[in-house]
Amino acid sequence: MPIRALMRPQEPSEGGDALHAFSCRHFLEFVEDTGKVGFWSADLRAEYLDASPGLSRILGLDPDSDLTFGSAFDMIHPDDKPAHSDQLAALRNGQPINREFRVIRPDRTQRWVRHHAEAIIGQDGRPNQGMGVVFDVTAHHEATNAMLQRHDRLNALISATAAVLWTTKANGEPSDMVQWMSLTGQSFDAMQGLGWMNAIHPEDRPRTHAAWITAVEHTAIYNTDYRLLCADGIYRWFNARGAPVLNKDGSVREWVGVCLNVPGRSRYGASGAEASLPSPRSSQAASDFAEAGLTPGQVRAARGLLGLSKDELAKLAHVSVSTLNRLEDPSSAIQPRHDTVMAVRRAFEKAGVEFTFEAGRKPGVREA
């Protein structure tokens, strides 16, 4: 029975089927009143299909207008057409349809739909009738896209700020720490239990262990600094912080955290720009200096060597003058970010100077 016929009240027949038809009509009306579902039926050998009011509402069409297979499939989004324009051919071959795609309505608004359809085999053994149901799943896709956007934004933020993203089990045992293994060179087995602490400088392990155990036992925020032995054999300072992810009952499901790279800076127990830099007495210290960027003395010396004012340097490096003031002041409590320091360094090097970081000597500057 065509959809529209099913939706209309039927005259009583000798068998007393009027109540059944009336109930089916109201049932379909009840379902379609949600605004999220519509139905169709058609002779697959013809062009026109019989659409319910709910389907017309989803497609943004006048319920009294004629609908053909061609006009319906023309509404598929251009990007989705190559994969979904074969649906009528599939039905005519007796294949069921279960697809999701976008449609563009006459008012140019876009909707996501899920289309389920089946072919009915006639007495001649060939598919000659078809029926289908269309669901409006736009809200689901919008929610999914919003979640993916939040995920992408979080990943972008982590990529820009953190060297490592880590997760552990509820009891603090390592689980997903691929970036940690890449940074430290530890194997998965080596970092199990508290094995990950073996990559931390021996002087920093007791403090790190106490901070982590306290956080796990008290379901508290974890935040500490330590020197980490990287895969290239150099110790570097990191700020590690994490937080528990809770279940609805308040129990811990897992821990998630990051390790923030603090190049060349001995943040724990140090203060001031000069105090935060290691003494250049070894090749390792010289490497740390190079990673740190520039010392205040190097900035002042390079600017004097080139005869640049702070305004001129600020324009070359695309930073503010106040940033340069902080960069040249060894006692400043607020230090520029590492990428800002490196932008100033690149501006100097492009202008014709180079910076020296030699073991056993103070950081210097000279003409390139």
WOWOCOR-V20631 format. One record per pair of residues at least 4 apart in sequence whose ideal C-beta (glycine too) atoms are under 7 Angstrom apart, sorted by sequence separation. I is the first residue (numbers start at 1). J is the second residue. If there is no record, write none. Layout:
<<I;J> <I;J>>
This chain:
<<1;5> <2;6> <3;7> <4;8> <12;16> <13;17> <17;21> <18;22> <19;23> <20;24> <21;25> <22;26> <23;27> <24;28> <25;29> <26;30> <27;31> <28;32> <29;33> <42;46> <51;55> <53;57> <54;58> <55;59> <61;65> <67;71> <68;72> <69;73> <70;74> <76;80> <80;84> <81;85> <86;90> <87;91> <88;92> <89;93> <91;95> <104;108> <105;109> <121;125> <122;126> <137;141> <138;142> <139;143> <140;144> <141;145> <142;146> <143;147> <144;148> <145;149> <146;150> <147;151> <148;152> <149;153> <150;154> <151;155> <152;156> <153;157> <154;158> <155;159> <156;160> <157;161> <158;162> <168;172> <169;173> <177;181> <178;182> <179;183> <180;184> <186;190> <191;195> <200;204> <204;208> <205;209> <206;210> <207;211> <208;212> <209;213> <210;214> <211;215> <212;216> <213;217> <214;218> <230;234> <246;250> <247;251> <266;270> <271;275> <272;276> <281;285> <283;287> <284;288> <285;289> <286;290> <287;291> <288;292> <294;298> <296;300> <297;301> <298;302> <299;303> <300;304> <301;305> <302;306> <308;312> <310;314> <311;315> <312;316> <313;317> <319;323> <321;325> <322;326> <323;327> <324;328> <325;329> <336;340> <338;342> <339;343> <340;344> <341;345> <342;346> <343;347> <344;348> <345;349> <346;350> <347;351> <349;353> <1;6> <13;18> <32;37> <51;56> <56;61> <67;72> <76;81> <90;95> <121;126> <168;173> <181;186> <186;191> <190;195> <191;196> <200;205> <215;220> <246;251> <262;267> <270;275> <280;285> <294;299> <303;308> <308;313> <314;319> <319;324> <336;341> <348;353> <349;354> <12;18> <31;37> <32;38> <42;48> <56;62> <61;67> <91;97> <104;110> <105;111> <121;127> <122;128> <168;174> <169;175> <181;187> <214;220> <215;221> <229;235> <230;236> <246;252> <247;253> <270;276> <279;285> <280;286> <314;320> <326;332> <357;363> <10;17> <11;18> <42;49> <56;63> <90;97> <120;127> <122;129> <158;165> <168;175> <181;188> <215;222> <228;235> <246;253> <278;285> <314;321> <356;363> <10;18> <42;50> <76;84> <102;110> <103;111> <119;127> <167;175> <197;205> <200;208> <227;235> <228;236> <244;252> <245;253> <326;334> <355;363> <356;364> <40;49> <41;50> <76;85> <102;111> <120;129> <167;176> <227;236> <245;254> <267;276> <280;289> <326;335> <327;336> <40;50> <53;63> <87;97> <102;112> <103;113> <120;130> <181;191> <186;196> <212;222> <227;237> <228;238> <245;255> <266;276> <278;288> <303;313> <311;321> <314;324> <326;336> <345;355> <355;365> <356;366> <10;21> <28;39> <40;51> <119;130> <120;131> <166;177> <180;191> <197;208> <211;222> <244;255> <245;256> <265;276> <278;289> <310;321> <313;324> <9;21> <40;52> <73;85> <87;99> <100;112> <101;113> <197;209> <225;237> <226;238> <266;278> <277;289> <353;365> <354;366> <9;22> <38;51> <39;52> <117;130> <118;131> <166;179> <186;199> <211;224> <242;255> <243;256> <264;277> <323;336> <353;366> <38;52> <73;87> <100;114> <117;131> <165;179> <166;180> <177;191> <225;239> <226;240> <242;256> <243;257> <264;278> <310;324> <327;341> <353;367> <354;368> <39;54> <40;55> <73;88> <84;99> <117;132> <164;179> <184;199> <242;257> <277;292> <352;367> <353;368> <9;25> <38;54> <39;55> <51;67> <59;75> <99;115> <116;132> <164;180> <180;196> <208;224> <224;240> <241;257> <352;368> <8;25> <37;54> <38;55> <84;101> <115;132> <116;133> <174;191> <207;224> <240;257> <241;258> <323;340> <327;344> <6;24> <7;25> <48;66> <49;67> <97;115> <98;116> <174;192> <208;226> <223;241> <277;295> <6;25> <38;57> <49;68> <69;88> <97;116> <115;134> <164;183> <173;192> <222;241> <240;259> <349;368> <32;52> <38;58> <48;68> <49;69> <97;117> <163;183> <173;193> <222;242> <7;28> <32;53> <47;68> <80;101> <96;117> <113;134> <114;135> <238;259> <239;260> <274;295> <319;340> <6;28> <32;54> <35;57> <47;69> <80;102> <96;118> <113;135> <174;196> <204;226> <221;243> <238;260> <274;296> <47;70> <113;136> <114;137> <204;227> <238;261> <239;262> <273;296> <28;52> <77;101> <113;137> <238;262> <264;288> <319;343> <76;101> <77;102> <94;119> <111;136> <112;137> <201;226> <219;244> <236;261> <237;262> <264;289> <318;343> <319;344> <77;103> <91;117> <112;138> <200;226> <201;227> <317;343> <76;103> <77;104> <94;121> <111;138> <200;227> <236;263> <264;291> <265;292> <317;344> <75;103> <91;119> <200;228> <201;229> <237;265> <239;267> <263;291> <264;292> <299;327> <300;328> <75;104> <112;141> <199;228> <237;266> <263;292> <299;328> <75;105> <199;229> <237;267> <317;347> <296;327> <316;347> <296;328> <77;110> <94;127> <219;252> <296;329> <201;235> <296;330> <313;347> <92;127> <97;132> <222;257> <316;351> <3;39> <91;127> <3;40> <100;137> <3;41> <2;41> <91;130> <172;212> <225;267> <225;268> <59;103> <172;216> <184;228> <7;52> <60;105> <184;229> <293;338> <299;344> <306;351> <4;50> <59;105> <60;106> <184;230> <185;231> <302;348> <306;352> <3;50> <44;91> <60;107> <183;230> <184;231> <294;341> <306;353> <2;50> <3;51> <44;92> <183;231> <293;341> <305;353> <3;52> <60;109> <293;342> <234;284> <294;344> <294;345> <302;353> <293;345> <58;111> <234;287> <58;113> <274;330> <273;330> <298;355> <272;330> <272;331> <273;332> <305;365> <294;355> <273;335> <305;367> <302;365> <301;365> <298;363> <290;357> <298;365> <289;357> <295;363> <286;357> <286;358> <286;359> <285;359> <289;363> <44;119> <163;238> <263;338> <58;134> <283;359> <280;357> <282;359> <58;136> <281;359> <55;134> <280;359> <281;360> <280;360> <280;361> <170;252> <280;362> <44;127> <45;128> <170;253> <172;255> <280;363> <44;128> <170;254> <43;128> <44;129> <169;254> <43;129> <44;130> <168;254> <167;254> <168;255> <42;130> <167;255> <41;130> <167;256> <41;131> <40;131> <166;257> <40;132> <165;258> <39;133> <164;258> <164;259> <37;133> <38;134> <162;258> <163;259> <37;134> <162;259> <163;260> <37;135> <162;260> <163;261> <36;135> <161;260> <36;136> <158;258>>
